[in-house]
Amino acid sequence: MALSFSRRTLIVLAVLVVGAPTAWLLARPPEEAGAALTATAKKTPFIVTVTTAGELRASSAVQIQGPQEMQRAGAFQVKIASLVPEGTVVKVGDLVAELDRSALAQRLQETSLAVQKAEAVNEQAMLDSTLNLSKAREDMRTMELALEEKRLAKEQAVYEAPTVKRQAEIDLEKAERALAQAKLDYKTKVEQAQAKMREVGADLQRQKNQLEVVQKVMGEFTIRAPAPGMVIYQKEWNGKKRAVGSQIGAWDPTVATLPDLTKMESITYVNEIDIKKVAVGQPVAITLDSDPTKKLSGKVVQVANVGEQRPNTDAKVFEVKVLLVGVDTTLRPGMTTGNAIETTVLTDVVSVPLEAVTSIEDVPYVFKRSGGRLIKQEVETGAMNDNDVVIVKGLAEGEEVLLVPPADANTMAATRLPGSTRGLPAKGGDTSKAARPVPPGA
């Protein structure tokens, strides 16, 4: 009988020993159940970065352009007929592209006809001037002979009656005056002929110059490399690169570039929310999408003052140029980059993970452990990055905080910062966020 009682006692004790921890685990408060999800407030250098995607390009390059005088030749837009593959390494004088000559074929024909017409007009003016001046010279020669006759008649009239003598004198004077006037008229005709020849000659020269321009431009429709390098095609307004069928204009004749691969830069765009953080001289950590293991460094060298609307985006963005430090011969224009711009570096500040801060009625709180208690502590936050946030007030280095708020976070009593009025209704102001009393009878 005693043995039976002892056995039952042992069984009961065993059940209590095994079941007590299990019951304690099941009865734990919810905040203790999540105790494993904690973090410690740390005091380390705090870095705020703006992360963007960009594209590599050479900071300097030799431009490969189409004809410079297309507008003078009457060609405002010309199609690209053929191109060498992008990335082709060329030497000076190597073929890069061919432009469609049909755009200037009719213009060349019209200009050639205009030159022929101007030459005919010039020749006709020359013949007319020669004929008119020849006739004028012949007329003066006839007048000189007539003058000689009048002079002889006057000499013979010496012994004639006075009236006859006087008539001979009048006839001689008329002949002299006519000859003098003819000589003046001849000078005027010569000047007229010269002016006419200058006019038609200028028009002829103008048409010849135009023909030379058209011929020169058509000759430049075969585009060759002005320097050695790797061919990278120019981007158009819509972001697409030049291709067969693309058009170049007199105001934008660049077909491709020969970049200097020893000086590369990443062109990126920062949204209008973050652009105020970015400044010239800030360091940048750069990665390549094609090789994530490669780490590059650079610095901001230019920040646009005016925003722009990029294709397929709704927000305004600002162009930022990042110059790469050092030389890497494996880099190529057009590679996609990740740019982490270090906008702020703080020292001697306390920070916690972003998940540790909970906003309740627009007031930030952390839930920290103090001994065996859990405290709902109001905090003042500062700068933040992708992972952490600076705690200006309300938390000290080494204190442990929950990463997941407890289930009763909204009803827990809060420890407020001295003098804090956040979340409280303003006197005489809007009390929509405060608890309103229930009217009697409601």
SULJOTA-V991470 format. One record per helix or strand of 2 or more residues. SS is the DSSP state (h for helix, s for strand). FROM is the first residue (numbers start at 1). TO is the last residue. If there is no record, write none. Layout:
# SULJOTA-V991470
SS;FROM;TO
SS;FROM;TO
This chain:
# SULJOTA-V991470
h;2;27
h;30;33
s;38;40
s;42;58
s;61;65
h;70;73
s;77;83
s;89;90
s;95;99
h;102;159
h;162;219
s;222;224
s;229;233
s;247;249
s;254;259
s;264;271
h;275;277
s;283;288
s;295;303
s;317;324
s;336;353
h;354;356
s;358;360
s;363;370
s;373;378
s;380;384
s;388;393
s;400;402
s;414;415
